[in-house]
Amino acid sequence: MNLDFHYYGTYCAARLAGYGRTEAEEIAYYAQFVDECSESLLKAKGVPADKLSVTVNTDDELTAQFTDLRAYTTEQLRQVSGIWSAFHFLPGNLGGEIEAEELSEEEQRELRRLCLPDSSLMVKMVQEAKADRSLPAIGMAMHVLADTWAHSYFAGIPAKHVNDIQGDVHELREDREVRLTLTLDTFDDNLEGNRYSHTPPNVFRDKSIVYLGHGRIGHLPDYSFMRYAYKPSWLRKGMALKNNAQDYELAFRQMIAAMQYIRGDREIFDKHIYAELDVVKKQRLQELFKVRVLRSDEQWRHFIENDLSREDTEAGCIRDFDVDKCFREWGNAGNKNETGLAKFLTAAKNHRYLVEKEAGPYPA
């Protein structure tokens, strides 16, 4: 998912869960901050080494790994998977919910790390956020929860047998089926030309950064309007079908339910629990998710200003995302441990520990 859902969408979900405007904006900020909190950024802002809790790699950091001619060491594999499995591709197949034929024992272990929605680990993550209760911890958890829907059927490990795709990708529009062209133009997606960038295959090694997450299918999982069919390398028969608009709606409703539970307004939170929306809001969201744009910031802002609540209608939309906001607070604070950034970094550290405890180290 992109900033449009992680920032504006999370804000809307938090408001509908019962949080006030200021609290919801803080939750939304740290939901998006998961996609910003790189080692390079933290060091550039003067965060001490012992406080670093990295939740993403920059493009430059990933490119450096791609051009590294050495084979991946165990340490390198664990460093990459520790970030991407924890914060973007939460392992959801640990109980073998999805099985594949003709895989080796090692490949079967890798398939266990497949990201799936409604997993037991997702529930434990929400319970951990409830125990923490800080707004940055809630925002971080909502980012990960949302990504379990968009990134399902891929894993946060650089493994060909799990994340490679085979053959053509077809967009399934309401009136026709369109074969998409996957190109090597980095992040240069073209809706009119049906051209979308992706990472190239690596003919020399199966453990490669090009096989991390959904790189081989590009940004298709991140666009809410996209409904498509493709063949994952682990699927021997048939095709995988992804309906992003439907999945994004479920993610949104599950986020509301999770935050209601964290607030104490919902007694139970478990798999397959989603908040109900009134008819008008549900219709507006469904329309929003089907708009064919690469970024739907404008649509979300319209929803906030016109459909969210009377308070938001009168006050207008939230501020644009400003990545430096938390660093200004951190720099001016007398007690840095009480800042949002410090609370986010602590929550990220605890969350990564939870994922590694449940999923085990990679490679095994």
C-alpha positions in Angstrom: 0.0 0.0 0.0 1.0 3.6 -0.5 0.8 6.8 1.6 -2.7 7.4 0.5 -4.1 4.4 2.5 -1.5 4.2 5.2 -1.8 7.9 6.1 -5.3 9.2 5.1 -7.0 5.7 5.2 -5.6 5.0 8.7 -6.7 8.5 9.9 -10.2 7.7 8.7 -10.2 4.3 10.3 -9.0 5.7 13.6 -11.7 8.4 13.6 -14.4 5.8 12.9 -12.9 3.7 15.7 -13.6 6.6 18.2 -10.3 8.5 18.3 -10.3 12.3 18.2 -8.8 14.3 15.4 -5.4 14.8 17.1 -5.1 11.2 18.2 -6.1 9.9 14.8 -3.6 12.1 13.1 -0.8 10.8 15.4 -1.8 7.2 14.7 -1.9 7.9 10.9 1.5 9.6 11.1 3.2 6.6 12.6 1.4 4.2 10.3 3.0 6.0 7.3 6.3 6.4 9.2 6.8 2.6 8.9 7.6 3.3 5.2 10.0 6.1 6.1 12.0 4.8 9.1 15.2 3.7 7.3 18.7 3.3 8.9 19.9 6.2 6.6 17.2 8.5 7.8 17.6 7.8 11.5 21.3 8.2 11.3 21.0 11.4 9.3 18.7 12.8 12.0 21.1 12.0 14.8 19.3 9.1 16.4 21.8 7.1 18.5 22.9 3.7 17.3 21.5 2.0 20.4 18.0 3.4 19.6 17.8 2.4 16.0 14.8 0.2 15.0 14.7 0.1 11.3 11.4 -0.7 9.6 12.2 -0.2 5.9 15.2 -0.1 3.5 15.6 2.8 1.1 15.9 2.2 -2.7 19.6 3.0 -2.5 20.1 0.5 0.3 18.3 -2.2 -1.7 20.2 -1.3 -4.8 23.5 -1.7 -2.9 22.4 -5.3 -2.0 21.3 -6.0 -5.6 24.7 -5.0 -7.0 26.6 -6.9 -4.3 28.3 -9.8 -6.1 28.8 -11.9 -3.0 26.3 -14.6 -2.2 23.9 -13.7 0.6 25.3 -14.7 3.9 23.0 -15.9 6.7 23.5 -12.6 8.4 22.5 -10.6 5.3 19.4 -12.8 4.8 18.3 -12.3 8.4 18.9 -8.6 8.3 16.7 -8.2 5.2 13.9 -10.6 6.2 13.9 -9.1 9.8 12.7 -5.8 8.4 10.4 -6.9 5.6 8.8 -9.9 7.2 8.1 -8.0 10.4 6.8 -4.7 9.0 5.5 -5.3 5.5 4.9 -9.1 4.9 3.8 -10.4 8.2 4.1 -14.3 8.1 0.6 -15.7 8.0 1.2 -19.3 6.8 3.0 -20.6 9.9 0.4 -23.3 10.4 0.6 -24.5 6.8 -2.7 -23.0 5.8 -1.5 -22.9 2.2 0.4 -25.9 0.9 2.2 -26.3 -2.4 3.2 -29.4 -4.3 6.7 -30.4 -5.5 8.6 -28.1 -3.1 11.8 -29.1 -1.3 11.9 -29.2 2.5 13.7 -25.8 2.4 11.1 -24.3 0.0 8.3 -25.6 2.2 9.8 -23.8 5.2 10.1 -20.6 3.1 6.4 -20.9 2.1 5.5 -20.8 5.8 6.5 -17.2 5.8 3.9 -16.3 3.2 2.0 -13.1 4.1 -1.7 -13.8 4.6 -4.5 -11.8 6.2 -6.4 -12.9 9.2 -3.5 -14.8 10.7 -2.9 -15.8 14.3 0.2 -13.6 14.4 -1.8 -10.6 13.2 -4.1 -11.1 16.2 -1.1 -11.3 18.6 0.3 -8.1 17.1 -3.0 -6.2 17.8 -3.0 -7.6 21.3 0.6 -6.3 21.7 -0.5 -2.9 20.5 -3.3 -2.9 23.1 -0.9 -3.7 25.8 1.4 -0.9 24.7 -1.5 1.6 24.1 0.8 4.4 22.8 -0.5 6.0 19.6 2.8 5.4 17.7 2.6 1.6 18.5 -1.0 1.6 17.3 0.0 3.3 14.1 2.8 0.9 13.4 0.4 -2.1 14.0 -2.2 -0.7 11.6 0.4 -0.4 8.9 1.4 -4.0 9.2 -2.3 -5.1 9.5 -3.2 -3.2 6.3 -0.2 -4.7 4.4 -1.3 -8.3 5.2 -4.1 -7.7 2.8 -2.3 -5.9 0.0 0.8 -8.1 0.2 -0.9 -11.5 0.6 0.7 -14.4 -1.3 4.2 -12.8 -1.1 6.8 -13.0 1.6 9.4 -10.7 3.1 12.3 -12.8 2.2 14.5 -12.7 -1.0 13.4 -16.1 -2.2 12.6 -17.0 -5.8 10.6 -20.1 -4.9 8.1 -18.0 -3.0 8.0 -14.6 -4.7 8.7 -15.2 -8.3 5.9 -15.1 -10.9 5.4 -17.0 -14.1 3.8 -16.0 -17.4 1.6 -13.0 -18.1 -0.3 -10.8 -15.6 -3.9 -9.9 -16.6 -6.0 -7.1 -15.2 -9.6 -8.1 -14.8 -11.7 -5.1 -15.6 -15.4 -5.0 -15.4 -15.8 -4.9 -19.2 -12.7 -6.8 -20.4 -9.4 -8.6 -19.6 -6.2 -6.7 -20.3 -2.7 -8.3 -20.5 -0.3 -6.0 -18.6 3.2 -5.2 -19.8 5.8 -5.5 -17.0 8.8 -3.3 -17.7 12.2 -2.6 -16.1 11.5 1.1 -15.9 11.9 1.6 -12.2 8.6 2.7 -10.6 7.5 4.3 -13.9 3.9 2.9 -14.0 1.7 4.0 -16.9 -2.1 3.4 -16.5 -3.0 4.5 -20.0 -0.4 2.2 -21.6 -1.0 -0.7 -19.2 2.7 -0.7 -18.4 4.0 -1.4 -14.9 7.5 -1.6 -13.6 8.9 -4.7 -11.8 12.2 -6.1 -10.8 14.1 -8.2 -13.4 14.8 -11.9 -12.7 18.2 -13.0 -11.5 19.5 -15.9 -13.5 22.5 -16.4 -11.3 21.0 -17.0 -7.8 17.6 -17.8 -6.2 18.4 -15.7 -3.2 18.3 -12.2 -4.5 16.8 -8.8 -3.6 14.8 -8.9 -6.9 12.8 -11.7 -5.2 12.0 -9.8 -2.1 8.3 -9.3 -1.5 6.2 -8.4 -4.5 9.0 -6.8 -6.6 8.6 -9.3 -9.4 5.0 -8.0 -9.9 5.8 -4.4 -9.2 3.3 -2.1 -7.5 0.2 -3.9 -8.6 -0.6 -4.9 -5.0 -0.4 -1.2 -3.9 -3.2 0.1 -6.1 -6.6 -0.2 -4.7 -8.4 -0.3 -8.1 -6.4 -3.2 -9.4 -8.1 -6.6 -9.9 -5.7 -9.1 -11.5 -4.7 -12.7 -12.1 -1.2 -14.0 -12.1 0.7 -17.3 -11.4 2.9 -17.4 -8.3 5.9 -19.7 -8.7 4.7 -21.8 -5.8 1.3 -22.4 -7.3 1.4 -25.5 -9.6 -2.2 -25.4 -10.9 -4.5 -22.5 -11.7 -4.0 -18.7 -11.1 -4.0 -16.5 -8.1 -6.8 -13.9 -8.2 -6.4 -10.6 -6.4 -9.3 -8.1 -5.9 -7.6 -5.1 -4.3 -10.7 -3.0 -3.8 -12.4 -5.8 -1.9 -9.3 -6.5 0.1 -8.7 -2.9 0.9 -12.2 -2.6 2.2 -11.8 -5.6 4.5 -8.4 -4.2 5.7 -10.1 -0.8 6.5 -12.9 -2.5 8.4 -10.5 -4.7 10.3 -8.4 -1.8 11.3 -11.5 -0.1 12.8 -12.3 -3.2 14.7 -8.7 -3.6 15.9 -8.6 0.0 17.2 -12.0 -0.3 18.8 -10.6 -3.3 20.7 -7.4 -1.4 21.6 -9.5 1.5 22.9 -11.6 -0.9 25.0 -14.8 -0.3 23.0 -14.8 -3.8 21.6 -14.5 -6.8 24.0 -13.0 -9.3 21.6 -10.8 -9.1 18.6 -9.9 -12.1 16.6 -9.5 -13.3 13.0 -12.4 -12.5 10.6 -13.7 -9.7 12.8 -14.5 -6.5 10.8 -16.4 -3.4 11.8 -19.6 -2.6 10.1 -20.0 0.7 8.2 -23.1 2.6 7.5 -24.5 2.3 4.0 -23.4 5.7 2.7 -19.8 5.5 4.0 -19.4 2.0 2.7 -20.6 3.1 -0.7 -18.3 6.1 -0.7 -15.3 3.9 0.2 -16.1 1.3 -2.4 -16.2 4.1 -5.0 -12.9 5.5 -3.7 -11.1 2.2 -3.9 -12.1 1.8 -7.6 -10.8 5.1 -8.9 -8.1 4.4 -11.4 -5.2 6.6 -10.1 -1.8 5.7 -8.9 -2.3 7.8 -5.7 -5.7 8.5 -4.2 -4.7 11.2 -1.8 -7.3 13.6 -3.3 -10.1 11.0 -3.0 -9.3 10.4 0.7 -9.1 14.1 1.4 -12.6 14.5 -0.1 -13.9 11.6 2.0 -12.5 13.2 5.2 -13.9 16.6 4.4 -17.3 15.4 3.2 -18.2 12.0 4.6 -16.2 11.2 7.7 -17.8 13.2 10.6 -19.4 16.6 11.3 -16.2 17.6 13.2 -14.0 16.8 10.2 -16.4 18.5 7.8 -16.2 21.7 9.8 -12.4 21.6 10.4 -11.3 20.2 7.1 -8.7 17.7 6.2 -5.6 16.7 8.2 -2.2 18.2 7.4 0.0 16.8 4.7 2.4 14.1 5.9 5.6 15.7 7.1 8.3 13.1 7.8 10.4 15.6 9.9 7.6 16.2 12.3 8.7 13.5 14.8 12.3 14.5 14.5 11.5 18.1 15.4 9.6 16.9 18.5 12.5 14.5 19.4 15.1 17.2 19.0 13.3 19.8 21.2 12.3 17.3 23.9 13.9 17.4 27.4 12.9 13.8 27.9 13.3 12.0 24.6 11.9 8.8 25.9 8.5 10.5 26.1 8.5 11.5 22.4 6.5 9.8 19.7 9.6 8.7 17.9 11.0 7.0 21.0 7.8 5.2 21.6 7.6 4.2 17.9 11.2 2.8 18.0 10.4 0.8 21.1 7.2 -0.6 19.7 9.0 -1.5 16.5 11.7 -3.3 18.5 9.1 -5.3 20.5 7.1 -6.1 17.3 10.2 -7.5 15.5 11.0 -9.6 18.6 7.4 -11.0 18.5 7.6 -11.9 14.8 11.0 -13.6 15.2 9.8 -15.5 18.2 6.7 -16.8 16.3 8.2 -17.3 12.9 11.7 -18.2 13.8 14.9 -16.9 12.2 15.4 -16.9 8.4 17.0 -18.9 7.0 16.3 -21.7 9.5 
